[in-house]
Amino acid sequence: MPELFLRISIAELCQSELIDQELIVEVVDYGISTPVEGSDKDDWLFDNSGVHWLKKAIRLYNELEIDWVAVAMIVELLKQKEQLKYENEQLHRRLQRFYLNGTS
């Protein structure tokens, strides 16, 4: 099943998630989430990944009551973990194919 790609404006994101625009600007300023389009904040568009990390960052900030620098570090580690997990799964699949083809 193909993945659905989302494009959502900052205004739509604020409205649908009940997030203040300045909070989104802060998250972007710390490099936690990056708009995929738009040079001015009023024109920003976010994709699935951007929305995912933005919401996760805001949740960490609110629940753990830590500053944005700490949130940015945590999110970076979570992104690295996801990437390593994905790479591990890919290598595992290749290894399985290798063993299956080698035993035939």
C-alpha positions in Angstrom: 0.0 0.0 0.0 1.5 3.3 -1.0 2.3 5.9 1.7 0.0 9.0 1.7 2.0 12.2 1.6 0.5 15.1 3.5 1.1 18.8 2.8 -0.4 21.1 5.5 0.0 24.8 5.9 1.0 26.4 9.2 -2.5 27.9 9.5 -4.2 24.6 8.9 -1.8 22.9 11.4 -2.5 25.5 14.0 -6.3 25.1 13.6 -6.4 21.3 13.4 -4.0 20.7 16.3 -4.9 23.7 18.4 -1.3 24.9 18.3 -0.2 28.5 18.6 1.8 29.7 15.5 4.6 31.1 17.6 5.1 27.6 19.2 5.6 26.2 15.7 8.0 28.9 14.8 10.0 28.1 18.0 10.1 24.4 17.0 11.3 25.3 13.5 13.9 27.8 14.9 15.5 24.9 16.9 15.6 22.7 13.8 13.3 20.1 15.3 10.9 20.3 12.4 11.4 21.9 9.0 8.8 23.1 6.6 9.1 21.5 3.1 8.0 24.7 1.3 7.6 28.4 1.9 10.1 31.0 2.7 7.9 33.2 4.9 6.3 31.6 8.0 2.8 32.4 6.7 3.6 30.3 3.6 5.2 27.3 5.4 4.0 23.8 4.4 4.8 20.7 6.4 4.8 17.1 5.3 4.0 14.0 7.3 7.4 13.8 8.9 7.5 17.5 9.8 4.1 17.3 11.5 5.1 14.1 13.3 8.2 15.6 14.8 6.5 18.9 15.6 3.8 17.3 17.6 6.2 15.0 19.3 8.5 17.9 20.3 5.5 19.9 21.7 4.4 16.9 23.7 7.9 16.4 25.1 8.2 20.1 25.9 4.8 20.1 27.7 5.0 16.8 29.5 8.6 16.9 30.6 8.8 20.6 31.2 12.2 20.9 29.7 13.7 23.7 27.5 13.8 23.6 23.7 17.5 22.8 23.5 16.8 19.5 25.5 13.8 18.8 23.3 15.9 19.3 20.2 18.5 16.8 21.5 15.9 14.2 22.4 14.2 14.5 19.0 17.6 14.2 17.2 18.3 11.0 19.2 14.8 9.6 18.4 15.4 10.4 14.7 18.7 8.6 14.8 17.0 5.6 16.6 14.3 5.4 13.9 17.0 5.6 11.1 19.0 2.8 12.7 15.9 0.7 13.2 15.0 1.1 9.6 18.6 0.2 8.4 18.6 -2.8 10.7 15.3 -4.1 9.3 16.6 -3.6 5.7 19.8 -5.6 6.5 17.7 -8.3 8.2 15.6 -8.7 5.1 18.7 -8.9 2.9 20.2 -11.4 5.2 17.0 -13.5 5.1 17.0 -13.4 1.3 20.6 -14.4 1.2 20.0 -17.4 3.4 16.9 -18.4 1.5 18.7 -18.2 -1.8 21.7 -20.0 -0.5 19.8 -23.0 0.8 17.9 -23.7 -2.5 
